[in-house]
Amino acid sequence: MNRSPVAAFAASLALAAPACGDDAGDSQSSTTDGSTTAATTDDTTTAATDDTTAATDSPTTTGDPDGAAIDAPAETWTWIPFADAHCANGETTGIGVNLTTRSDRVVLYLEGGGACWDEATCYTMNASAHVADGYGEAEFAAEFDPHLPKVMTAQIFDRDDPNNPFRDMSFVYVPYCTGDMHGGDNVVTYGERTTMHVGGANLVAYLARLVPTFPAAERVYLVGASAGGYGGTFNWWRVQQAFGDVRVDLVDDSGPPLDPPYLAKELSDTWRTQWNLAASLPPDCPECLETFGAIYDYYGANHTTQRWALLSYTRDWIVPIYFGFTLEEFPQAIAEIVQTHVAPYENAGYFLLDAVGHVLLTAPLPITSGGVDLQAWLGQMVADDPAWASVDP
C-alpha cells in the first residue's frame, strides 16, 4: 500500500479528530449521564508472549466454559469484563450491555476505529483506536454515551427516539482495540511490541456468554460501523452459527468489501497474514480467502432467509485512505460493489447517500437519500416489509 495517504491521515488526526467519525483512530471523550454501571470486575491482565507473525493453529482465546449468562440491571449500560478477551496490548477487555424486556430482539454492535498491520500503522501513525492503550471499564465509563452521535456511539441505542426501529431491543456494545477489523486471531511482534490481533477470537468468547443470555431471542441484528462493518461481514456466519435457529440479520455501515484495483493484493495479503483473517471467514468459502467481495456473494447464496444491508456515502473519505486509493475513485468503487455484490440478491439492500462523509449511523438526523429516510428504511428492513428496496441518491 502507498503509505503516504495513511501518513497524511495520521497527521490530520490532531486537527480533525472531533469530526472524523469511527475510523479516526482517536476517540472523543464525554462524561456519562450516571446510567453506566460496572458488573463484577476481573482485573486479570494477560500479556502475550508469542512473537510469530504466522497464523496460530487454534483460537487465541476461548469462551467461558460454563457459558454463564450475563446478569445486568435492566436498561442500564453495564460493563461486562472478560478474562478471555484481549486488546492488542495484551490487557483484558469486555463488552457493554443494556438489556431490556421490551422485546426479544437483540442488537450486537461492533465498534469501528481504523486498522493497523505493522509497527508504523499501529504505533507510529496510531491508525487504529486503543491498540496501544487498551479498552476496559474506565474507557467505557469515560467515553461511552449512547445518546450522542459521536465516535464511540450510534443513534440506534436511543430508546427515546420514536423513529428508531431498534429502540425496544437489548443492546450489546463490542468495543474495538485489536486493530484487525474484529477479524483477527493472531499474535505478532512489531518492533519490540507484542501485538494481539484477536478481534475475531474475542467475539467467540463473547458469543459463548451472549447466546445463553438471550435464550428466547426472536432475532439478532449484527450491526457494525466502519471497521465494525467489516467485522460484521467477516463474522456474520459465526454469529448465525452461534445462535442456531434464531435469525441473524446484518447491517454493514461503511465497510464495503473492496477488491482490486481499489485494494492492492499486497495489502490484502498482509492483512490476511498479520491478522490470521482466515480464522474469521466462512470455513466453507475458499473464495473468501482470496477476495472480500466473495464474502458478500457467499452470504447471498447461503443466507437466503436473513436480510442484510450496506450503508455508505458515495464519497466516503476514510475508506480510500486505508485501502490506498483516491477519494475521486470511491464513487465508482461503491457503484461496482452494490451492483455486483448486493443488487443481485433478493434479501440484500443498500442505502447510498450522495455526500462526503463516513458512517451514517452516527450522522445527524434526519438522513434522507432519494427522498427516503434512513430510519424509515431500516424500519422496513426490521419489519420484513416486502416493499423494502435499495436506495440510490
C-alpha positions in Angstrom: 0.0 0.0 0.0 1.1 3.5 -0.6 1.7 4.7 2.9 1.6 8.4 2.2 -2.3 8.6 2.4 -2.3 6.9 5.8 0.6 9.1 7.0 -1.3 12.2 5.9 -4.4 10.9 7.6 -2.5 10.2 10.8 -1.1 13.7 10.8 -4.6 15.1 10.4 -6.0 13.4 13.5 -4.9 16.0 15.9 -6.7 18.6 13.9 -9.8 16.8 12.8 -10.4 14.0 15.3 -13.7 15.5 16.8 -15.3 15.4 13.3 -13.7 12.3 11.9 -16.2 9.6 12.7 -15.4 6.0 13.6 -12.1 5.5 12.0 -10.3 8.5 13.4 -8.0 6.3 15.4 -8.6 8.8 18.3 -11.9 9.0 20.1 -13.7 11.8 21.7 -14.5 11.8 25.4 -17.6 12.7 27.4 -18.9 12.1 30.9 -21.6 9.6 31.4 -25.1 10.5 32.5 -24.9 8.3 35.6 -26.7 5.4 33.9 -23.5 3.3 33.3 -22.6 0.7 35.9 -20.0 -2.0 36.2 -20.6 -5.6 36.7 -18.3 -7.6 39.0 -14.9 -6.9 37.5 -12.0 -9.2 36.8 -8.7 -7.3 36.9 -6.7 -10.2 35.3 -4.4 -8.9 32.6 -2.7 -11.4 30.3 0.3 -10.4 28.4 1.0 -12.0 25.0 4.4 -13.7 24.5 4.2 -15.2 21.1 6.3 -13.2 18.7 5.4 -15.0 15.5 3.7 -13.3 12.5 2.4 -16.7 11.3 -1.2 -17.8 11.8 -1.9 -19.6 15.0 -3.2 -23.2 15.0 -6.1 -22.5 17.3 -8.1 -19.6 18.6 -6.1 -17.3 20.9 -9.0 -17.0 23.3 -12.0 -19.2 24.2 -15.4 -18.5 25.6 -16.4 -19.1 29.2 -16.6 -22.9 29.5 -19.7 -22.7 31.6 -21.4 -20.3 29.1 -22.6 -18.2 32.0 -25.5 -15.9 31.1 -24.9 -12.2 31.7 -26.9 -10.6 34.5 -27.2 -6.9 34.5 -29.7 -4.2 35.6 -32.5 -3.5 33.1 -31.9 -0.7 30.6 -28.7 0.4 32.3 -25.4 0.4 30.4 -23.2 -2.1 32.2 -19.6 -3.1 31.6 -19.0 -6.9 31.5 -15.3 -7.8 31.8 -14.0 -10.9 30.1 -10.8 -12.6 31.3 -10.5 -14.4 28.0 -10.8 -11.4 25.6 -7.9 -9.1 25.0 -6.9 -5.8 23.4 -3.8 -5.6 21.1 -1.6 -4.6 24.1 -2.5 -7.8 26.0 -4.8 -6.2 28.5 -8.2 -7.8 29.0 -11.3 -6.2 27.7 -15.0 -6.8 27.6 -18.4 -5.6 26.3 -21.1 -3.2 27.3 -24.7 -4.4 27.6 -28.1 -2.6 28.0 -30.7 -5.3 28.5 -34.5 -4.9 28.3 -37.7 -7.0 28.4 -39.4 -4.7 25.9 -38.8 -7.3 23.2 -36.9 -10.5 22.5 -34.7 -8.9 19.8 -31.1 -8.1 20.2 -28.6 -5.6 18.6 -25.0 -6.8 18.6 -23.0 -3.7 17.7 -19.3 -3.8 16.6 -17.5 -0.5 17.0 -15.1 1.0 14.4 -11.8 2.7 14.8 -9.3 2.1 11.9 -6.9 -0.7 11.3 -3.2 -1.5 11.6 -0.9 -4.2 10.4 2.7 -3.2 11.2 4.8 -1.1 13.6 4.3 2.1 11.6 0.5 1.9 11.3 -0.1 0.5 14.8 2.3 2.6 16.9 3.7 5.5 14.8 0.7 6.6 12.9 -1.8 5.3 15.5 -4.1 4.3 12.7 -6.3 2.2 14.9 -8.1 3.1 18.1 -7.0 1.7 21.5 -4.2 -0.5 20.1 -1.6 0.9 22.4 -3.7 1.9 25.4 -6.4 -0.8 25.5 -10.1 -0.5 26.4 -11.6 -1.5 29.7 -14.2 -0.4 32.2 -12.5 3.0 32.7 -12.6 3.8 28.9 -16.2 2.6 28.7 -17.3 4.9 31.5 -15.3 7.9 30.2 -16.2 7.6 26.5 -19.5 5.8 26.0 -22.6 7.8 25.9 -25.4 6.0 24.0 -27.3 9.2 23.4 -24.7 11.2 21.5 -23.9 10.6 17.8 -20.2 10.7 18.1 -17.1 8.5 17.6 -17.9 5.7 20.1 -21.7 5.6 19.8 -24.6 5.0 17.4 -28.0 6.6 17.5 -29.6 3.1 17.3 -29.1 2.9 21.1 -31.6 5.8 21.7 -34.6 4.3 23.4 -36.4 7.7 23.4 -36.4 8.2 19.7 -39.8 7.0 18.4 -38.4 6.7 14.9 -35.5 4.4 15.9 -36.6 0.9 14.8 -34.1 -0.7 17.3 -35.3 1.3 20.4 -37.0 -1.6 22.1 -34.3 -4.2 21.7 -31.5 -5.3 24.1 -28.1 -3.8 23.2 -24.7 -5.3 23.2 -21.7 -3.0 22.5 -18.4 -4.5 21.4 -15.5 -2.0 21.7 -12.6 -2.1 19.3 -9.0 -2.3 20.5 -7.4 -5.1 18.3 -6.6 -3.2 15.1 -7.9 -6.1 12.9 -11.4 -5.1 11.9 -12.7 -7.6 14.5 -11.4 -10.4 12.4 -8.0 -11.5 13.9 -6.8 -14.5 15.7 -3.0 -14.0 15.8 -0.2 -12.7 18.0 2.6 -10.9 16.3 5.6 -8.7 17.2 6.0 -5.2 15.7 9.4 -3.9 16.7 9.6 -4.6 20.4 5.8 -4.7 20.9 3.8 -7.9 21.2 0.5 -7.2 19.5 -2.6 -9.3 19.8 -4.8 -9.1 16.7 -7.6 -11.2 18.3 -10.8 -9.4 17.5 -12.3 -12.5 15.9 -11.3 -14.7 18.8 -12.7 -12.2 21.3 -16.1 -12.4 19.5 -16.0 -16.2 20.1 -15.6 -15.5 23.8 -18.4 -13.0 23.8 -20.8 -15.3 22.0 -20.2 -18.1 24.5 -22.0 -15.9 27.1 -24.3 -13.9 24.9 -26.2 -16.9 23.5 -27.3 -18.2 26.9 -28.0 -14.6 27.9 -30.8 -14.5 25.3 -32.4 -18.0 25.4 -35.7 -16.6 24.0 -34.2 -14.4 21.4 -36.5 -13.9 18.4 -34.0 -12.2 16.2 -30.5 -10.7 16.3 -29.2 -7.8 14.4 -25.4 -7.8 13.8 -24.6 -4.1 13.2 -21.1 -2.7 12.6 -19.7 0.7 11.7 -16.6 1.2 9.6 -14.0 -1.4 10.9 -17.0 -2.8 12.8 -18.9 -3.1 9.5 -16.0 -5.2 8.1 -16.1 -7.2 11.3 -19.8 -7.8 10.9 -19.2 -9.1 7.4 -16.3 -11.3 8.4 -18.2 -12.8 11.3 -21.9 -13.0 10.2 -21.7 -16.7 9.6 -20.1 -17.2 13.1 -22.8 -15.2 14.9 -25.6 -17.0 12.9 -24.0 -20.4 13.7 -23.8 -19.5 17.4 -27.5 -18.5 17.7 -28.6 -21.6 15.7 -32.2 -21.3 14.5 -32.5 -17.7 15.6 -32.4 -15.5 12.6 -29.4 -13.0 12.5 -29.6 -10.0 10.1 -26.6 -7.8 9.2 -26.2 -4.1 8.9 -22.8 -3.1 7.4 -22.3 0.7 7.8 -19.4 1.9 5.7 -17.5 -1.3 5.5 -17.7 -2.1 1.7 -15.9 -5.2 0.5 -13.3 -3.7 -1.8 -11.1 -5.7 -4.0 -8.5 -4.9 -6.8 -8.0 -2.4 -8.3 -9.1 -0.5 -5.3 -7.4 -2.7 -2.7 -3.9 -3.8 -3.7 -3.4 -7.5 -3.4 -0.2 -7.0 -1.5 -2.1 -5.1 1.2 -4.9 -7.6 1.3 -2.4 -10.4 1.7 -0.7 -8.5 4.5 -3.9 -8.1 6.4 -4.8 -11.7 6.0 -1.4 -12.9 7.2 -0.9 -10.5 10.1 -4.4 -10.9 11.5 -4.9 -14.6 10.5 -8.1 -13.4 8.9 -8.9 -16.8 7.6 -9.9 -17.8 11.1 -12.9 -15.5 11.0 -14.1 -16.2 7.4 -16.7 -18.7 6.5 -14.9 -22.1 6.6 -16.8 -23.4 3.5 -15.9 -20.5 1.3 -12.5 -20.9 -0.3 -13.1 -17.9 -2.5 -13.4 -15.7 0.6 -9.7 -16.4 1.2 -8.9 -14.5 -2.0 -11.3 -11.6 -2.3 -13.6 -9.7 0.1 -16.4 -9.4 -2.5 -16.7 -13.2 -2.4 -17.8 -12.9 1.2 -20.9 -10.9 0.2 -21.5 -13.4 -2.6 -21.3 -16.3 -0.1 -23.9 -14.7 2.0 -26.1 -14.0 -1.0 -26.0 -17.7 -1.8 -26.2 -19.2 1.7 -28.0 -16.7 3.9 -31.2 -16.6 2.0 -33.7 -16.3 4.9 -32.0 -13.3 6.5 -31.8 -9.7 5.5 -28.6 -7.7 5.1 -27.8 -4.1 4.3 -24.9 -2.0 3.2 -24.9 1.7 4.1 -22.4 4.1 2.5 -21.7 7.6 1.4 -21.0 7.9 -2.3 -17.8 9.8 -1.4 -16.5 8.1 1.7 -13.3 9.8 2.6 -11.9 7.4 5.2 -12.1 4.0 3.4 -9.9 5.2 0.5 -7.1 6.2 2.9 -6.9 2.8 4.5 -7.2 0.9 1.2 -4.8 3.1 -0.7 -6.8 4.8 -3.5 -8.2 8.2 -4.0 -11.4 9.8 -2.9 -12.2 10.6 -6.5 -12.3 6.8 -7.2 -14.7 5.9 -4.5 -18.0 6.7 -6.3 -17.1 4.2 -9.0 -15.9 1.7 -6.4 -19.1 1.7 -4.4 -21.2 1.6 -7.5 -19.4 -1.5 -8.6 -19.8 -3.1 -5.2 -23.6 -2.6 -4.9 -24.3 -3.6 -8.4 -22.1 -6.7 -8.3 -22.3 -8.0 -4.7 -25.6 -6.5 -3.3 -28.2 -5.9 -6.0 -28.3 -9.5 -7.3 -29.5 -10.9 -4.0 -33.2 -10.6 -3.1 -32.7 -10.3 0.7 -29.9 -7.7 0.4 -30.3 -3.9 0.1 -28.1 -0.8 0.0 -28.6 2.8 1.1 -26.3 5.3 -0.6 -26.1 8.9 0.4 -24.5 11.4 -2.1 -22.2 13.3 0.1 -18.7 13.3 1.6 -18.6 11.5 4.9 -18.1 8.3 6.8 -20.6 6.2 8.9 -24.3 7.0 8.5 -25.4 5.6 11.9 -23.6 8.4 13.8 -24.5 11.3 11.4 -27.0 14.0 12.4 -30.6 13.0 11.8 -32.7 13.1 9.7 -30.8 11.4 6.9 -32.5 11.2 3.5 -31.4 9.9 0.1 -33.6 9.8 -3.0 -36.5 11.0 -0.8 -36.1 8.1 1.6 -35.5 8.5 5.3 -32.7 6.2 6.6 -34.5 5.3 9.9 -37.7 4.5 8.0 -35.7 2.4 5.6 -34.1 0.5 8.4 -37.6 0.1 9.9 -38.7 -1.6 6.7 -35.8 -4.0 7.0 -36.6 -4.7 10.6 -40.3 -5.2 9.9 -39.7 -7.5 6.9 -41.6 -5.1 4.8 -41.8 -6.6 1.3 -41.5 -3.1 -0.1 -38.0 -2.7 1.3 -35.7 -1.8 -1.6 -32.3 -0.4 -2.2 -31.8 3.4 -2.3 -29.8 5.4 -4.8 -29.3 9.1 -4.5 
